[in-house]
Amino acid sequence: MTADDSFGRLDDDDYPAYTMGRAAEMLGTSQGFLRALGEARLITPLRSAGGHRRYSRYQLRIAARARELVDQGTPIEAACRIIILEDQLEEAQRINEEYRRAAESAGPPASP
């Protein structure tokens, strides 16, 4: 990967650009909190060639949502489950909207 390729990836929400230390600093949390989210399988950071955890912006948004719930008193396991369910609901709503649009564009069924 060239330097130009690396700079282009910085706009990619899924590019693992942040080290664990930087991610924890950005979120105002501990590295242990990020490890706990990984253990709960809420986020799975990619690993660098040296084995260090790397986080994407998308993963940081998920971690920030978990932090928000934990700060409100929700146990971390419950916070992870809530976020997973929220994500599943959002995906189901997106699929339903696609089906609705497809049905509307197909028009009414032909009469026999």
BALOBA-1460 file (C-alpha; in Angstrom, 3 decimals):
// residues 112
<rec num="1" residu="m" x="0.000" y="0.000" z="0.000"/>
<rec num="2" residu="t" x="1.436" y="3.375" z="-0.951"/>
<rec num="3" residu="a" x="1.181" y="6.542" z="1.105"/>
<rec num="4" residu="d" x="-1.503" y="7.821" z="-1.279"/>
<rec num="5" residu="d" x="-3.543" y="4.639" z="-0.674"/>
<rec num="6" residu="s" x="-3.241" y="5.102" z="3.099"/>
<rec num="7" residu="f" x="-4.483" y="8.688" z="2.970"/>
<rec num="8" residu="g" x="-7.448" y="7.636" z="0.826"/>
<rec num="9" residu="r" x="-8.442" y="5.038" z="3.427"/>
<rec num="10" residu="l" x="-8.763" y="7.677" z="6.159"/>
<rec num="11" residu="d" x="-12.236" y="8.520" z="4.836"/>
<rec num="12" residu="d" x="-13.264" y="4.849" z="5.150"/>
<rec num="13" residu="d" x="-15.408" y="4.286" z="8.284"/>
<rec num="14" residu="d" x="-14.224" y="0.672" z="8.434"/>
<rec num="15" residu="y" x="-10.494" y="1.361" z="8.145"/>
<rec num="16" residu="p" x="-8.774" y="0.380" z="11.420"/>
<rec num="17" residu="a" x="-6.857" y="3.620" z="11.891"/>
<rec num="18" residu="y" x="-6.853" y="3.982" z="15.684"/>
<rec num="19" residu="t" x="-4.682" y="2.202" z="18.226"/>
<rec num="20" residu="m" x="-6.253" y="1.023" z="21.456"/>
<rec num="21" residu="g" x="-4.598" y="3.830" z="23.393"/>
<rec num="22" residu="r" x="-5.795" y="6.504" z="20.988"/>
<rec num="23" residu="a" x="-9.300" y="5.002" z="20.830"/>
<rec num="24" residu="a" x="-9.564" y="4.946" z="24.639"/>
<rec num="25" residu="e" x="-8.322" y="8.535" z="24.801"/>
<rec num="26" residu="m" x="-10.828" y="9.697" z="22.186"/>
<rec num="27" residu="l" x="-13.691" y="8.002" z="24.045"/>
<rec num="28" residu="g" x="-12.541" y="9.156" z="27.464"/>
<rec num="29" residu="t" x="-12.480" y="5.587" z="28.724"/>
<rec num="30" residu="s" x="-9.945" y="2.944" z="29.674"/>
<rec num="31" residu="q" x="-8.295" y="0.378" z="27.470"/>
<rec num="32" residu="g" x="-9.893" y="-2.233" z="29.738"/>
<rec num="33" residu="f" x="-13.321" y="-0.972" z="28.702"/>
<rec num="34" residu="l" x="-12.441" y="-1.529" z="25.051"/>
<rec num="35" residu="r" x="-11.125" y="-5.002" z="25.874"/>
<rec num="36" residu="a" x="-14.404" y="-5.755" z="27.688"/>
<rec num="37" residu="l" x="-16.378" y="-4.752" z="24.580"/>
<rec num="38" residu="g" x="-14.221" y="-7.131" z="22.582"/>
<rec num="39" residu="e" x="-14.756" y="-9.942" z="25.090"/>
<rec num="40" residu="a" x="-18.514" y="-9.326" z="24.889"/>
<rec num="41" residu="r" x="-18.129" y="-9.547" z="21.085"/>
<rec num="42" residu="l" x="-19.714" y="-6.144" z="20.556"/>
<rec num="43" residu="i" x="-16.718" y="-5.014" z="18.528"/>
<rec num="44" residu="t" x="-13.827" y="-7.040" z="17.170"/>
<rec num="45" residu="p" x="-10.829" y="-4.866" z="16.484"/>
<rec num="46" residu="l" x="-8.487" y="-5.831" z="13.700"/>
<rec num="47" residu="r" x="-4.926" y="-6.656" z="14.601"/>
<rec num="48" residu="s" x="-1.817" y="-4.989" z="13.215"/>
<rec num="49" residu="a" x="1.080" y="-7.087" z="11.956"/>
<rec num="50" residu="g" x="2.527" y="-6.793" z="15.471"/>
<rec num="51" residu="g" x="-0.709" y="-8.030" z="17.072"/>
<rec num="52" residu="h" x="-1.900" y="-4.658" z="18.362"/>
<rec num="53" residu="r" x="-5.615" y="-3.861" z="18.333"/>
<rec num="54" residu="r" x="-6.780" y="-1.325" z="15.753"/>
<rec num="55" residu="y" x="-10.211" y="0.307" z="15.750"/>
<rec num="56" residu="s" x="-12.239" y="1.912" z="12.972"/>
<rec num="57" residu="r" x="-14.403" y="5.013" z="13.289"/>
<rec num="58" residu="y" x="-17.470" y="2.777" z="13.022"/>
<rec num="59" residu="q" x="-16.248" y="0.696" z="15.961"/>
<rec num="60" residu="l" x="-15.550" y="3.848" z="17.947"/>
<rec num="61" residu="r" x="-19.147" y="5.003" z="17.421"/>
<rec num="62" residu="i" x="-20.391" y="1.657" z="18.757"/>
<rec num="63" residu="a" x="-18.006" y="1.896" z="21.718"/>
<rec num="64" residu="a" x="-19.194" y="5.450" z="22.398"/>
<rec num="65" residu="r" x="-22.822" y="4.226" z="22.482"/>
<rec num="66" residu="a" x="-21.803" y="1.467" z="24.918"/>
<rec num="67" residu="r" x="-20.016" y="4.020" z="27.080"/>
<rec num="68" residu="e" x="-23.134" y="6.198" z="27.079"/>
<rec num="69" residu="l" x="-25.289" y="3.295" z="28.311"/>
<rec num="70" residu="v" x="-22.732" y="2.205" z="30.928"/>
<rec num="71" residu="d" x="-22.435" y="5.789" z="32.185"/>
<rec num="72" residu="q" x="-26.231" y="5.750" z="32.667"/>
<rec num="73" residu="g" x="-25.872" y="2.719" z="34.943"/>
<rec num="74" residu="t" x="-26.485" y="-0.129" z="32.486"/>
<rec num="75" residu="p" x="-24.255" y="-3.164" z="33.092"/>
<rec num="76" residu="i" x="-21.778" y="-3.655" z="30.247"/>
<rec num="77" residu="e" x="-23.256" y="-7.015" z="29.197"/>
<rec num="78" residu="a" x="-26.738" y="-5.475" z="28.984"/>
<rec num="79" residu="a" x="-25.379" y="-2.425" z="27.135"/>
<rec num="80" residu="c" x="-23.799" y="-4.700" z="24.541"/>
<rec num="81" residu="r" x="-27.036" y="-6.635" z="24.104"/>
<rec num="82" residu="i" x="-29.039" y="-3.392" z="23.740"/>
<rec num="83" residu="i" x="-26.681" y="-2.148" z="21.029"/>
<rec num="84" residu="i" x="-26.843" y="-5.464" z="19.164"/>
<rec num="85" residu="l" x="-30.656" y="-5.377" z="19.300"/>
<rec num="86" residu="e" x="-30.723" y="-1.746" z="18.159"/>
<rec num="87" residu="d" x="-28.514" y="-2.677" z="15.216"/>
<rec num="88" residu="q" x="-30.724" y="-5.655" z="14.313"/>
<rec num="89" residu="l" x="-33.841" y="-3.474" z="14.489"/>
<rec num="90" residu="e" x="-32.258" y="-0.833" z="12.251"/>
<rec num="91" residu="e" x="-31.308" y="-3.512" z="9.696"/>
<rec num="92" residu="a" x="-34.821" y="-5.013" z="9.756"/>
<rec num="93" residu="q" x="-36.351" y="-1.575" z="9.228"/>
<rec num="94" residu="r" x="-33.988" y="-0.938" z="6.307"/>
<rec num="95" residu="i" x="-34.948" y="-4.262" z="4.689"/>
<rec num="96" residu="n" x="-38.661" y="-3.598" z="5.231"/>
<rec num="97" residu="e" x="-38.298" y="-0.192" z="3.577"/>
<rec num="98" residu="e" x="-36.573" y="-1.796" z="0.579"/>
<rec num="99" residu="y" x="-39.417" y="-4.341" z="0.265"/>
<rec num="100" residu="r" x="-42.001" y="-1.565" z="0.562"/>
<rec num="101" residu="r" x="-40.325" y="0.462" z="-2.199"/>
<rec num="102" residu="a" x="-40.049" y="-2.623" z="-4.426"/>
<rec num="103" residu="a" x="-43.731" y="-3.439" z="-3.895"/>
<rec num="104" residu="e" x="-44.772" y="0.147" z="-4.675"/>
<rec num="105" residu="s" x="-42.713" y="0.271" z="-7.857"/>
<rec num="106" residu="a" x="-44.125" y="-3.084" z="-9.016"/>
<rec num="107" residu="g" x="-47.621" y="-1.627" z="-8.901"/>
<rec num="108" residu="p" x="-50.847" y="-3.452" z="-8.058"/>
<rec num="109" residu="p" x="-51.070" y="-7.171" z="-8.799"/>
<rec num="110" residu="a" x="-52.621" y="-8.111" z="-12.142"/>
<rec num="111" residu="s" x="-56.248" y="-9.199" z="-11.943"/>
<rec num="112" residu="p" x="-57.182" y="-12.663" z="-13.309"/>
